[in-house]
Amino acid sequence: MHVTIVHVHVKTEHIDDFIVACKENHLSSIQEKGNFRFDVMQQDQDSSRFVLYESYQNENAAKAHKDTNHYLKWRETVADWMASPRQGILHRGLFPISE
Amino acid sequence: MHVTIVHVHVKTEHIDDFIVACKENHLSSIQEKGNFRFDVMQQDQDSSRFVLYESYQNENAAKAHKDTNHYLKWRETVADWMASPRQGILHRGLFPISE
């Protein structure tokens, strides 16, 4: 599996907006071919920090996500809400073993 | 959902052992009551760095994991393989919405 862990730091005044935008992105992304997980979480000790956990069957499926309308809309929507640049860290998903 | 993201830095000579120990822990953990995810991944650019993504229905289920035989065995097995102390960061899982 091809996993991207995206760390997001959001301006405090846009936390609620960001959650709404991520819900929409999540609901569309989990319907993509080759998507295994598109989980969104908020850090317990700092509500302005989020993690997007994006797991795809392979690199091509992960790349295809970047071309979807819902991703492009999300990216544009949240652009001005970032407190600092997003960081995406690539991983090889080991377990569960990809079918 | 109660999510813990655990960052692990393993001594290079124990990378393969660590993967074997994590597979066993993963296979048992996903059978726990209240467990949603117990994913294990390896950083693409640094094979000595791992992430354990542990998602539980609630805090009690997450705490119960720490009392299981498989967790205690894993903790003892990997103790000497750490290159630096593990870091677990707590999150509130937003999406998918917990049933």
N, CA and C atoms of all chains as a GROMACS GRO file, in nm:
protein
  594
    1MET      N    1   0.083  -0.121   0.000
    1MET     CA    2   0.000   0.000   0.000
    1MET      C    3   0.086   0.125   0.000
    2HIS      N    4   0.033   0.226  -0.061
    2HIS     CA    5   0.100   0.355  -0.074
    2HIS      C    6   0.028   0.452   0.019
    3VAL      N    7   0.098   0.492   0.126
    3VAL     CA    8   0.035   0.572   0.231
    3VAL      C    9   0.098   0.710   0.237
    4THR      N   10   0.014   0.813   0.241
    4THR     CA   11   0.062   0.948   0.266
    4THR      C   12   0.002   0.997   0.398
    5ILE      N   13   0.089   1.041   0.487
    5ILE     CA   14   0.042   1.103   0.611
    5ILE      C   15   0.064   1.253   0.595
    6VAL      N   16  -0.047   1.327   0.592
    6VAL     CA   17  -0.039   1.472   0.568
    6VAL      C   18  -0.063   1.545   0.701
    7HIS      N   19   0.033   1.627   0.739
    7HIS     CA   20   0.022   1.707   0.861
    7HIS      C   21  -0.023   1.848   0.822
    8VAL      N   22  -0.131   1.891   0.884
    8VAL     CA   23  -0.191   2.019   0.848
    8VAL      C   24  -0.204   2.108   0.972
    9HIS      N   25  -0.161   2.232   0.959
    9HIS     CA   26  -0.174   2.329   1.068
    9HIS      C   27  -0.264   2.441   1.017
   10VAL      N   28  -0.380   2.456   1.082
   10VAL     CA   29  -0.486   2.544   1.032
   10VAL      C   30  -0.496   2.670   1.120
   11LYS      N   31  -0.523   2.782   1.056
   11LYS     CA   32  -0.547   2.905   1.133
   11LYS      C   33  -0.668   2.883   1.225
   12THR      N   34  -0.656   2.926   1.349
   12THR     CA   35  -0.757   2.896   1.451
   12THR      C   36  -0.898   2.935   1.406
   13GLU      N   37  -0.909   3.048   1.340
   13GLU     CA   38  -1.043   3.096   1.302
   13GLU      C   39  -1.104   3.014   1.188
   14HIS      N   40  -1.028   2.924   1.129
   14HIS     CA   41  -1.082   2.843   1.020
   14HIS      C   42  -1.089   2.693   1.053
   15ILE      N   43  -1.076   2.659   1.180
   15ILE     CA   44  -1.080   2.518   1.220
   15ILE      C   45  -1.214   2.453   1.177
   16ASP      N   46  -1.325   2.520   1.208
   16ASP     CA   47  -1.456   2.460   1.176
   16ASP      C   48  -1.477   2.449   1.026
   17ASP      N   49  -1.436   2.552   0.951
   17ASP     CA   50  -1.446   2.548   0.804
   17ASP      C   51  -1.363   2.431   0.750
   18PHE      N   52  -1.245   2.415   0.806
   18PHE     CA   53  -1.155   2.310   0.758
   18PHE      C   54  -1.218   2.172   0.778
   19ILE      N   55  -1.282   2.152   0.891
   19ILE     CA   56  -1.346   2.022   0.919
   19ILE      C   57  -1.456   1.994   0.817
   20VAL      N   58  -1.534   2.097   0.785
   20VAL     CA   59  -1.642   2.081   0.686
   20VAL      C   60  -1.583   2.044   0.549
   21ALA      N   61  -1.478   2.113   0.508
   21ALA     CA   62  -1.415   2.086   0.377
   21ALA      C   63  -1.356   1.945   0.374
   22CYS      N   64  -1.300   1.902   0.485
   22CYS     CA   65  -1.239   1.768   0.491
   22CYS      C   66  -1.344   1.658   0.489
   23LYS      N   67  -1.458   1.685   0.547
   23LYS     CA   68  -1.566   1.585   0.544
   23LYS      C   69  -1.607   1.557   0.400
   24GLU      N   70  -1.623   1.664   0.324
   24GLU     CA   71  -1.662   1.651   0.182
   24GLU      C   72  -1.554   1.575   0.104
   25ASN      N   73  -1.430   1.612   0.128
   25ASN     CA   74  -1.316   1.546   0.060
   25ASN      C   75  -1.310   1.398   0.098
   26HIS      N   76  -1.328   1.370   0.225
   26HIS     CA   77  -1.327   1.231   0.274
   26HIS      C   78  -1.435   1.148   0.204
   27LEU      N   79  -1.558   1.201   0.203
   27LEU     CA   80  -1.671   1.123   0.149
   27LEU      C   81  -1.652   1.091   0.000
   28SER      N   82  -1.591   1.183  -0.074
   28SER     CA   83  -1.565   1.156  -0.216
   28SER      C   84  -1.442   1.066  -0.234
   29SER      N   85  -1.339   1.088  -0.154
   29SER     CA   86  -1.213   1.016  -0.173
   29SER      C   87  -1.228   0.866  -0.146
   30ILE      N   88  -1.311   0.831  -0.047
   30ILE     CA   89  -1.326   0.688  -0.015
   30ILE      C   90  -1.399   0.613  -0.127
   31GLN      N   91  -1.455   0.688  -0.222
   31GLN     CA   92  -1.521   0.622  -0.335
   31GLN      C   93  -1.425   0.604  -0.454
   32GLU      N   94  -1.304   0.656  -0.443
   32GLU     CA   95  -1.208   0.642  -0.554
   32GLU      C   96  -1.163   0.497  -0.568
   33LYS      N   97  -1.135   0.457  -0.692
   33LYS     CA   98  -1.080   0.323  -0.718
   33LYS      C   99  -0.940   0.316  -0.653
   34GLY      N  100  -0.918   0.210  -0.578
   34GLY     CA  101  -0.786   0.190  -0.519
   34GLY      C  102  -0.766   0.262  -0.387
   35ASN      N  103  -0.870   0.329  -0.337
   35ASN     CA  104  -0.855   0.393  -0.205
   35ASN      C  105  -0.889   0.293  -0.095
   36PHE      N  106  -0.802   0.286   0.007
   36PHE     CA  107  -0.828   0.199   0.122
   36PHE      C  108  -0.872   0.280   0.243
   37ARG      N  109  -0.808   0.396   0.264
   37ARG     CA  110  -0.839   0.477   0.380
   37ARG      C  111  -0.825   0.624   0.339
   38PHE      N  112  -0.913   0.704   0.395
   38PHE     CA  113  -0.896   0.849   0.382
   38PHE      C  114  -0.950   0.907   0.514
   39ASP      N  115  -0.871   0.888   0.618
   39ASP     CA  116  -0.915   0.923   0.754
   39ASP      C  117  -0.866   1.063   0.789
   40VAL      N  118  -0.948   1.133   0.862
   40VAL     CA  119  -0.915   1.270   0.904
   40VAL      C  120  -0.920   1.276   1.056
   41MET      N  121  -0.816   1.328   1.117
   41MET     CA  122  -0.817   1.338   1.263
   41MET      C  123  -0.759   1.471   1.310
   42GLN      N  124  -0.797   1.507   1.432
   42GLN     CA  125  -0.760   1.635   1.491
   42GLN      C  126  -0.677   1.606   1.616
   43GLN      N  127  -0.565   1.676   1.629
   43GLN     CA  128  -0.477   1.648   1.743
   43GLN      C  129  -0.545   1.685   1.874
   44ASP      N  130  -0.530   1.597   1.973
   44ASP     CA  131  -0.599   1.612   2.101
   44ASP      C  132  -0.551   1.737   2.176
   45GLN      N  133  -0.422   1.762   2.177
   45GLN     CA  134  -0.365   1.870   2.257
   45GLN      C  135  -0.355   2.002   2.182
   46ASP      N  136  -0.388   2.003   2.053
   46ASP     CA  137  -0.380   2.125   1.974
   46ASP      C  138  -0.482   2.115   1.860
   47SER      N  139  -0.599   2.174   1.882
   47SER     CA  140  -0.711   2.154   1.789
   47SER      C  141  -0.688   2.221   1.653
   48SER      N  142  -0.577   2.294   1.638
   48SER     CA  143  -0.547   2.357   1.508
   48SER      C  144  -0.461   2.265   1.421
   49ARG      N  145  -0.426   2.148   1.474
   49ARG     CA  146  -0.342   2.053   1.398
   49ARG      C  147  -0.421   1.929   1.361
   50PHE      N  148  -0.410   1.891   1.233
   50PHE     CA  149  -0.485   1.778   1.178
   50PHE      C  150  -0.389   1.684   1.107
   51VAL      N  151  -0.436   1.560   1.094
   51VAL     CA  152  -0.365   1.462   1.012
   51VAL      C  153  -0.463   1.402   0.914
   52LEU      N  154  -0.423   1.394   0.787
   52LEU     CA  155  -0.499   1.319   0.686
   52LEU      C  156  -0.418   1.192   0.658
   53TYR      N  157  -0.486   1.080   0.674
   53TYR     CA  158  -0.420   0.949   0.656
   53TYR      C  159  -0.478   0.888   0.529
   54GLU      N  160  -0.398   0.888   0.423
   54GLU     CA  161  -0.448   0.852   0.291
   54GLU      C  162  -0.377   0.726   0.243
   55SER      N  163  -0.451   0.618   0.233
   55SER     CA  164  -0.392   0.490   0.194
   55SER      C  165  -0.453   0.442   0.063
   56TYR      N  166  -0.366   0.416  -0.033
   56TYR     CA  167  -0.410   0.371  -0.166
   56TYR      C  168  -0.340   0.240  -0.204
   57GLN      N  169  -0.405   0.169  -0.296
   57GLN     CA  170  -0.353   0.039  -0.338
   57GLN      C  171  -0.212   0.050  -0.396
   58ASN      N  172  -0.188   0.158  -0.469
   58ASN     CA  173  -0.056   0.177  -0.531
   58ASN      C  174  -0.035   0.325  -0.563
   59GLU      N  175   0.083   0.356  -0.614
   59GLU     CA  176   0.121   0.495  -0.640
   59GLU      C  177   0.029   0.559  -0.745
   60ASN      N  178  -0.010   0.482  -0.845
   60ASN     CA  179  -0.097   0.538  -0.949
   60ASN      C  180  -0.232   0.582  -0.893
   61ALA      N  181  -0.287   0.500  -0.804
   61ALA     CA  182  -0.416   0.535  -0.744
   61ALA      C  183  -0.401   0.661  -0.658
   62ALA      N  184  -0.288   0.672  -0.588
   62ALA     CA  185  -0.265   0.791  -0.506
   62ALA      C  186  -0.250   0.915  -0.594
   63LYS      N  187  -0.181   0.898  -0.708
   63LYS     CA  188  -0.162   1.011  -0.800
   63LYS      C  189  -0.295   1.054  -0.862
   64ALA      N  190  -0.379   0.956  -0.893
   64ALA     CA  191  -0.509   0.986  -0.956
   64ALA      C  192  -0.594   1.073  -0.864
   65HIS      N  193  -0.577   1.056  -0.733
   65HIS     CA  194  -0.651   1.138  -0.636
   65HIS      C  195  -0.626   1.286  -0.660
   66LYS      N  196  -0.501   1.318  -0.695
   66LYS     CA  197  -0.464   1.459  -0.714
   66LYS      C  198  -0.530   1.523  -0.836
   67ASP      N  199  -0.588   1.439  -0.922
   67ASP     CA  200  -0.656   1.491  -1.042
   67ASP      C  201  -0.807   1.499  -1.025
   68THR      N  202  -0.858   1.455  -0.912
   68THR     CA  203  -1.003   1.453  -0.895
   68THR      C  204  -1.056   1.594  -0.868
   69ASN      N  205  -1.181   1.614  -0.904
   69ASN     CA  206  -1.245   1.743  -0.879
   69ASN      C  207  -1.254   1.773  -0.730
   70HIS      N  208  -1.284   1.670  -0.650
   70HIS     CA  209  -1.301   1.695  -0.506
   70HIS      C  210  -1.168   1.732  -0.440
   71TYR      N  211  -1.058   1.671  -0.486
   71TYR     CA  212  -0.927   1.711  -0.430
   71TYR      C  213  -0.894   1.855  -0.469
   72LEU      N  214  -0.914   1.887  -0.597
   72LEU     CA  215  -0.879   2.022  -0.646
   72LEU      C  216  -0.963   2.128  -0.576
   73LYS      N  217  -1.090   2.093  -0.554
   73LYS     CA  218  -1.179   2.187  -0.483
   73LYS      C  219  -1.132   2.206  -0.338
   74TRP      N  220  -1.100   2.094  -0.271
   74TRP     CA  221  -1.051   2.100  -0.132
   74TRP      C  222  -0.925   2.186  -0.125
   75ARG      N  223  -0.830   2.160  -0.217
   75ARG     CA  224  -0.702   2.231  -0.215
   75ARG      C  225  -0.722   2.382  -0.227
   76GLU      N  226  -0.809   2.419  -0.318
   76GLU     CA  227  -0.836   2.562  -0.338
   76GLU      C  228  -0.909   2.622  -0.217
   77THR      N  229  -1.006   2.546  -0.167
   77THR     CA  230  -1.088   2.594  -0.055
   77THR      C  231  -1.004   2.622   0.069
   78VAL      N  232  -0.910   2.531   0.099
   78VAL     CA  233  -0.836   2.542   0.226
   78VAL      C  234  -0.708   2.626   0.214
   79ALA      N  235  -0.673   2.665   0.093
   79ALA     CA  236  -0.542   2.728   0.068
   79ALA      C  237  -0.512   2.844   0.164
   80ASP      N  238  -0.609   2.930   0.185
   80ASP     CA  239  -0.585   3.049   0.268
   80ASP      C  240  -0.600   3.021   0.418
   81TRP      N  241  -0.636   2.898   0.451
   81TRP     CA  242  -0.660   2.866   0.592
   81TRP      C  243  -0.538   2.803   0.660
   82MET      N  244  -0.433   2.779   0.584
   82MET     CA  245  -0.314   2.714   0.640
   82MET      C  246  -0.236   2.811   0.729
   83ALA      N  247  -0.201   2.767   0.850
   83ALA     CA  248  -0.116   2.847   0.938
   83ALA      C  249   0.031   2.828   0.901
   84SER      N  250   0.061   2.712   0.840
   84SER     CA  251   0.195   2.685   0.788
   84SER      C  252   0.178   2.582   0.675
   85PRO      N  253   0.280   2.568   0.589
   85PRO     CA  254   0.263   2.478   0.475
   85PRO      C  255   0.236   2.333   0.519
   86ARG      N  256   0.150   2.263   0.445
   86ARG     CA  257   0.123   2.122   0.473
   86ARG      C  258   0.248   2.038   0.446
   87GLN      N  259   0.257   1.929   0.520
   87GLN     CA  260   0.368   1.836   0.499
   87GLN      C  261   0.312   1.696   0.475
   88GLY      N  262   0.341   1.639   0.359
   88GLY     CA  263   0.298   1.502   0.330
   88GLY      C  264   0.418   1.409   0.334
   89ILE      N  265   0.407   1.304   0.415
   89ILE     CA  266   0.519   1.210   0.429
   89ILE      C  267   0.477   1.074   0.374
   90LEU      N  268   0.555   1.024   0.278
   90LEU     CA  269   0.521   0.899   0.211
   90LEU      C  270   0.566   0.778   0.292
   91HIS      N  271   0.481   0.676   0.290
   91HIS     CA  272   0.510   0.551   0.361
   91HIS      C  273   0.471   0.431   0.277
   92ARG      N  274   0.535   0.320   0.310
   92ARG     CA  275   0.495   0.192   0.253
   92ARG      C  276   0.408   0.124   0.356
   93GLY      N  277   0.281   0.102   0.323
   93GLY     CA  278   0.191   0.034   0.416
   93GLY      C  279   0.227  -0.114   0.423
   94LEU      N  280   0.258  -0.163   0.545
   94LEU     CA  281   0.300  -0.303   0.562
   94LEU      C  282   0.183  -0.392   0.604
   95PHE      N  283   0.109  -0.345   0.707
   95PHE     CA  284  -0.005  -0.423   0.760
   95PHE      C  285  -0.120  -0.326   0.784
   96PRO      N  286  -0.243  -0.360   0.742
   96PRO     CA  287  -0.282  -0.487   0.682
   96PRO      C  288  -0.215  -0.506   0.545
   97ILE      N  289  -0.195  -0.631   0.507
   97ILE     CA  290  -0.136  -0.661   0.378
   97ILE      C  291  -0.241  -0.635   0.271
   98SER      N  292  -0.199  -0.560   0.170
   98SER     CA  293  -0.290  -0.520   0.062
   98SER      C  294  -0.336  -0.643  -0.016
   99GLU      N  295  -0.466  -0.649  -0.041
   99GLU     CA  296  -0.515  -0.764  -0.119
   99GLU      C  297  -0.485  -0.743  -0.268
  100MET      N  298  -1.383   0.865   1.749
  100MET     CA  299  -1.278   0.766   1.755
  100MET      C  300  -1.156   0.820   1.827
  101HIS      N  301  -1.090   0.730   1.894
  101HIS     CA  302  -0.972   0.763   1.973
  101HIS      C  303  -0.851   0.708   1.896
  102VAL      N  304  -0.770   0.798   1.842
  102VAL     CA  305  -0.661   0.758   1.753
  102VAL      C  306  -0.526   0.791   1.816
  103THR      N  307  -0.436   0.695   1.814
  103THR     CA  308  -0.297   0.722   1.854
  103THR      C  309  -0.207   0.699   1.733
  104ILE      N  310  -0.126   0.798   1.702
  104ILE     CA  311  -0.026   0.783   1.597
  104ILE      C  312   0.108   0.768   1.669
  105VAL      N  313   0.168   0.651   1.654
  105VAL     CA  314   0.293   0.622   1.724
  105VAL      C  315   0.409   0.628   1.624
  106HIS      N  316   0.505   0.714   1.654
  106HIS     CA  317   0.625   0.728   1.570
  106HIS      C  318   0.737   0.645   1.631
  107VAL      N  319   0.795   0.557   1.551
  107VAL     CA  320   0.895   0.464   1.602
  107VAL      C  321   1.022   0.474   1.517
  108HIS      N  322   1.135   0.486   1.585
  108HIS     CA  323   1.265   0.490   1.518
  108HIS      C  324   1.344   0.368   1.564
  109VAL      N  325   1.374   0.278   1.469
  109VAL     CA  326   1.430   0.147   1.501
  109VAL      C  327   1.578   0.142   1.462
  110LYS      N  328   1.658   0.072   1.544
  110LYS     CA  329   1.798   0.051   1.509
  110LYS      C  330   1.804  -0.027   1.377
  111THR      N  331   1.890   0.018   1.287
  111THR     CA  332   1.894  -0.037   1.151
  111THR      C  333   1.904  -0.189   1.150
  112GLU      N  334   1.983  -0.244   1.240
  112GLU     CA  335   2.005  -0.390   1.238
  112GLU      C  336   1.882  -0.467   1.287
  113HIS      N  337   1.782  -0.398   1.336
  113HIS     CA  338   1.662  -0.468   1.386
  113HIS      C  339   1.536  -0.436   1.305
  114ILE      N  340   1.552  -0.374   1.189
  114ILE     CA  341   1.436  -0.338   1.108
  114ILE      C  342   1.352  -0.462   1.073
  115ASP      N  343   1.418  -0.567   1.027
  115ASP     CA  344   1.343  -0.687   0.986
  115ASP      C  345   1.274  -0.753   1.106
  116ASP      N  346   1.345  -0.760   1.220
  116ASP     CA  347   1.284  -0.816   1.342
  116ASP      C  348   1.162  -0.734   1.383
  117PHE      N  349   1.175  -0.604   1.373
  117PHE     CA  350   1.066  -0.516   1.414
  117PHE      C  351   0.942  -0.540   1.328
  118ILE      N  352   0.962  -0.558   1.199
  118ILE     CA  353   0.849  -0.582   1.110
  118ILE      C  354   0.778  -0.713   1.147
  119VAL      N  355   0.854  -0.816   1.180
  119VAL     CA  356   0.795  -0.944   1.220
  119VAL      C  357   0.713  -0.927   1.348
  120ALA      N  358   0.770  -0.856   1.447
  120ALA     CA  359   0.701  -0.835   1.575
  120ALA      C  360   0.573  -0.754   1.555
  121CYS      N  361   0.578  -0.656   1.464
  121CYS     CA  362   0.460  -0.572   1.439
  121CYS      C  363   0.351  -0.648   1.365
  122LYS      N  364   0.389  -0.741   1.280
  122LYS     CA  365   0.288  -0.821   1.210
  122LYS      C  366   0.206  -0.901   1.312
  123GLU      N  367   0.274  -0.962   1.407
  123GLU     CA  368   0.207  -1.041   1.511
  123GLU      C  369   0.115  -0.952   1.596
  124ASN      N  370   0.166  -0.836   1.634
  124ASN     CA  371   0.088  -0.741   1.714
  124ASN      C  372  -0.034  -0.693   1.634
  125HIS      N  373  -0.013  -0.661   1.507
  125HIS     CA  374  -0.124  -0.618   1.420
  125HIS      C  375  -0.234  -0.724   1.413
  126LEU      N  376  -0.194  -0.850   1.387
  126LEU     CA  377  -0.293  -0.956   1.366
  126LEU      C  378  -0.378  -0.980   1.491
  127SER      N  379  -0.317  -0.965   1.608
  127SER     CA  380  -0.394  -0.982   1.732
  127SER      C  381  -0.475  -0.857   1.765
  128SER      N  382  -0.417  -0.741   1.741
  128SER     CA  383  -0.484  -0.616   1.781
  128SER      C  384  -0.612  -0.592   1.704
  129ILE      N  385  -0.613  -0.630   1.575
  129ILE     CA  386  -0.735  -0.605   1.495
  129ILE      C  387  -0.851  -0.694   1.540
  130GLN      N  388  -0.821  -0.792   1.627
  130GLN     CA  389  -0.929  -0.877   1.680
  130GLN      C  390  -0.984  -0.825   1.812
  131GLU      N  391  -0.924  -0.718   1.866
  131GLU     CA  392  -0.972  -0.662   1.993
  131GLU      C  393  -1.108  -0.596   1.973
  132LYS      N  394  -1.190  -0.602   2.078
  132LYS     CA  395  -1.319  -0.534   2.079
  132LYS      C  396  -1.294  -0.383   2.072
  133GLY      N  397  -1.363  -0.316   1.981
  133GLY     CA  398  -1.349  -0.170   1.974
  133GLY      C  399  -1.232  -0.124   1.890
  134ASN      N  400  -1.158  -0.215   1.829
  134ASN     CA  401  -1.049  -0.172   1.741
  134ASN      C  402  -1.102  -0.149   1.600
  135PHE      N  403  -1.066  -0.032   1.542
  135PHE     CA  404  -1.104  -0.002   1.404
  135PHE      C  405  -0.987  -0.019   1.308
  136ARG      N  406  -0.869   0.025   1.351
  136ARG     CA  407  -0.750   0.016   1.266
  136ARG      C  408  -0.630  -0.013   1.354
  137PHE      N  409  -0.541  -0.092   1.298
  137PHE     CA  410  -0.410  -0.109   1.362
  137PHE      C  411  -0.311  -0.128   1.248
  138ASP      N  412  -0.284  -0.018   1.180
  138ASP     CA  413  -0.203  -0.021   1.058
  138ASP      C  414  -0.057   0.008   1.090
  139VAL      N  415   0.030  -0.057   1.018
  139VAL     CA  416   0.174  -0.040   1.038
  139VAL      C  417   0.237   0.002   0.906
  140MET      N  418   0.315   0.109   0.910
  140MET     CA  419   0.377   0.154   0.786
  140MET      C  420   0.522   0.196   0.810
  141GLN      N  421   0.598   0.195   0.701
  141GLN     CA  422   0.742   0.222   0.705
  141GLN      C  423   0.768   0.345   0.618
  142GLN      N  424   0.844   0.439   0.671
  142GLN     CA  425   0.868   0.564   0.596
  142GLN      C  426   0.946   0.537   0.468
  143ASP      N  427   0.902   0.599   0.361
  143ASP     CA  428   0.959   0.574   0.229
  143ASP      C  429   1.106   0.618   0.221
  144GLN      N  430   1.137   0.733   0.278
  144GLN     CA  431   1.272   0.789   0.264
  144GLN      C  432   1.367   0.749   0.376
  145ASP      N  433   1.318   0.676   0.476
  145ASP     CA  434   1.402   0.633   0.588
  145ASP      C  435   1.342   0.504   0.644
  146SER      N  436   1.398   0.391   0.602
  146SER     CA  437   1.338   0.261   0.634
  146SER      C  438   1.351   0.225   0.782
  147SER      N  439   1.419   0.308   0.862
  147SER     CA  440   1.430   0.282   1.005
  147SER      C  441   1.318   0.351   1.084
  148ARG      N  442   1.232   0.424   1.011
  148ARG     CA  443   1.123   0.496   1.079
  148ARG      C  444   0.988   0.434   1.040
  149PHE      N  445   0.906   0.410   1.143
  149PHE     CA  446   0.776   0.346   1.127
  149PHE      C  447   0.668   0.430   1.194
  150VAL      N  448   0.545   0.406   1.148
  150VAL     CA  449   0.430   0.465   1.214
  150VAL      C  450   0.329   0.354   1.242
  151LEU      N  451   0.277   0.351   1.364
  151LEU     CA  452   0.166   0.264   1.399
  151LEU      C  453   0.043   0.353   1.413
  152TYR      N  454  -0.060   0.320   1.337
  152TYR     CA  455  -0.182   0.401   1.336
  152TYR      C  456  -0.291   0.318   1.403
  153GLU      N  457  -0.325   0.357   1.526
  153GLU     CA  458  -0.412   0.275   1.610
  153GLU      C  459  -0.542   0.350   1.637
  154SER      N  460  -0.650   0.300   1.584
  154SER     CA  461  -0.778   0.368   1.599
  154SER      C  462  -0.876   0.277   1.674
  155TYR      N  463  -0.931   0.332   1.782
  155TYR     CA  464  -1.024   0.257   1.867
  155TYR      C  465  -1.155   0.336   1.882
  156GLN      N  466  -1.260   0.260   1.916
  156GLN     CA  467  -1.394   0.320   1.930
  156GLN      C  468  -1.395   0.428   2.038
  157ASN      N  469  -1.320   0.406   2.145
  157ASN     CA  470  -1.317   0.504   2.253
  157ASN      C  471  -1.190   0.484   2.336
  158GLU      N  472  -1.174   0.571   2.436
  158GLU     CA  473  -1.052   0.569   2.517
  158GLU      C  474  -1.036   0.438   2.593
  159ASN      N  475  -1.148   0.385   2.642
  159ASN     CA  476  -1.141   0.260   2.718
  159ASN      C  477  -1.089   0.145   2.634
  160ALA      N  478  -1.134   0.138   2.509
  160ALA     CA  479  -1.088   0.031   2.420
  160ALA      C  480  -0.939   0.047   2.392
  161ALA      N  481  -0.895   0.172   2.377
  161ALA     CA  482  -0.752   0.198   2.353
  161ALA      C  483  -0.669   0.158   2.475
  162LYS      N  484  -0.723   0.190   2.593
  162LYS     CA  485  -0.652   0.155   2.717
  162LYS      C  486  -0.645   0.003   2.735
  163ALA      N  487  -0.752  -0.066   2.700
  163ALA     CA  488  -0.757  -0.212   2.716
  163ALA      C  489  -0.648  -0.278   2.632
  164HIS      N  490  -0.614  -0.216   2.519
  164HIS     CA  491  -0.506  -0.270   2.434
  164HIS      C  492  -0.376  -0.284   2.512
  165LYS      N  493  -0.350  -0.185   2.598
  165LYS     CA  494  -0.225  -0.184   2.675
  165LYS      C  495  -0.216  -0.299   2.777
  166ASP      N  496  -0.330  -0.363   2.804
  166ASP     CA  497  -0.331  -0.475   2.899
  166ASP      C  498  -0.329  -0.611   2.830
  167THR      N  499  -0.331  -0.613   2.699
  167THR     CA  500  -0.336  -0.743   2.629
  167THR      C  501  -0.198  -0.810   2.631
  168ASN      N  502  -0.202  -0.941   2.624
  168ASN     CA  503  -0.076  -1.018   2.620
  168ASN      C  504   0.006  -0.984   2.496
  169HIS      N  505  -0.062  -0.964   2.383
  169HIS     CA  506   0.014  -0.938   2.260
  169HIS      C  507   0.081  -0.801   2.264
  170TYR      N  508   0.017  -0.701   2.326
  170TYR     CA  509   0.083  -0.570   2.337
  170TYR      C  510   0.204  -0.580   2.430
  171LEU      N  511   0.183  -0.646   2.546
  171LEU     CA  512   0.292  -0.656   2.644
  171LEU      C  513   0.411  -0.734   2.586
  172LYS      N  514   0.379  -0.837   2.507
  172LYS     CA  515   0.486  -0.915   2.443
  172LYS      C  516   0.561  -0.828   2.341
  173TRP      N  517   0.484  -0.754   2.260
  173TRP     CA  518   0.545  -0.665   2.159
  173TRP      C  519   0.634  -0.562   2.227
  174ARG      N  520   0.583  -0.499   2.334
  174ARG     CA  521   0.658  -0.394   2.403
  174ARG      C  522   0.792  -0.447   2.455
  175GLU      N  523   0.787  -0.566   2.512
  175GLU     CA  524   0.910  -0.625   2.567
  175GLU      C  525   1.005  -0.666   2.454
  176THR      N  526   0.947  -0.723   2.348
  176THR     CA  527   1.029  -0.772   2.236
  176THR      C  528   1.106  -0.659   2.170
  177VAL      N  529   1.041  -0.544   2.148
  177VAL     CA  530   1.103  -0.438   2.070
  177VAL      C  531   1.185  -0.340   2.154
  178ALA      N  532   1.177  -0.354   2.288
  178ALA     CA  533   1.235  -0.253   2.378
  178ALA      C  534   1.380  -0.217   2.344
  179ASP      N  535   1.461  -0.318   2.317
  179ASP     CA  536   1.604  -0.291   2.292
  179ASP      C  537   1.632  -0.252   2.148
  180TRP      N  538   1.530  -0.250   2.065
  180TRP     CA  539   1.550  -0.219   1.923
  180TRP      C  540   1.526  -0.072   1.889
  181MET      N  541   1.483   0.006   1.990
  181MET     CA  542   1.452   0.147   1.964
  181MET      C  543   1.580   0.228   1.946
  182ALA      N  544   1.585   0.309   1.840
  182ALA     CA  545   1.699   0.400   1.822
  182ALA      C  546   1.677   0.528   1.903
  183SER      N  547   1.551   0.560   1.929
  183SER     CA  548   1.515   0.672   2.015
  183SER      C  549   1.377   0.640   2.075
  184PRO      N  550   1.336   0.707   2.182
  184PRO     CA  551   1.209   0.673   2.246
  184PRO      C  552   1.090   0.692   2.150
  185ARG      N  553   0.993   0.601   2.161
  185ARG     CA  554   0.871   0.613   2.079
  185ARG      C  555   0.791   0.736   2.121
  186GLN      N  556   0.718   0.789   2.026
  186GLN     CA  557   0.629   0.903   2.055
  186GLN      C  558   0.488   0.871   2.010
  187GLY      N  559   0.395   0.872   2.103
  187GLY     CA  560   0.255   0.849   2.068
  187GLY      C  561   0.178   0.979   2.077
  188ILE      N  562   0.110   1.017   1.970
  188ILE     CA  563   0.036   1.144   1.969
  188ILE      C  564  -0.113   1.114   1.957
  189LEU      N  565  -0.189   1.165   2.053
  189LEU     CA  566  -0.333   1.137   2.058
  189LEU      C  567  -0.412   1.228   1.965
  190HIS      N  568  -0.513   1.170   1.902
  190HIS     CA  569  -0.599   1.245   1.810
  190HIS      C  570  -0.745   1.204   1.831
  191ARG      N  571  -0.830   1.295   1.789
  191ARG     CA  572  -0.973   1.266   1.782
  191ARG      C  573  -1.003   1.232   1.637
  192GLY      N  574  -1.045   1.109   1.612
  192GLY     CA  575  -1.078   1.069   1.475
  192GLY      C  576  -1.209   1.134   1.433
  193LEU      N  577  -1.207   1.211   1.325
  193LEU     CA  578  -1.327   1.283   1.279
  193LEU      C  579  -1.401   1.206   1.170
  194PHE      N  580  -1.325   1.162   1.068
  194PHE     CA  581  -1.384   1.089   0.955
  194PHE      C  582  -1.294   0.972   0.921
  195PRO      N  583  -1.348   0.850   0.901
  195PRO     CA  584  -1.491   0.820   0.898
  195PRO      C  585  -1.554   0.842   1.035
  196ILE      N  586  -1.684   0.871   1.035
  196ILE     CA  587  -1.756   0.891   1.160
  196ILE      C  588  -1.777   0.755   1.224
  197SER      N  589  -1.743   0.746   1.351
  197SER     CA  590  -1.754   0.618   1.423
  197SER      C  591  -1.900   0.578   1.434
  198GLU      N  592  -1.925   0.448   1.411
  198GLU     CA  593  -2.064   0.402   1.425
  198GLU      C  594  -2.096   0.376   1.572
   0.00000   0.00000   0.00000
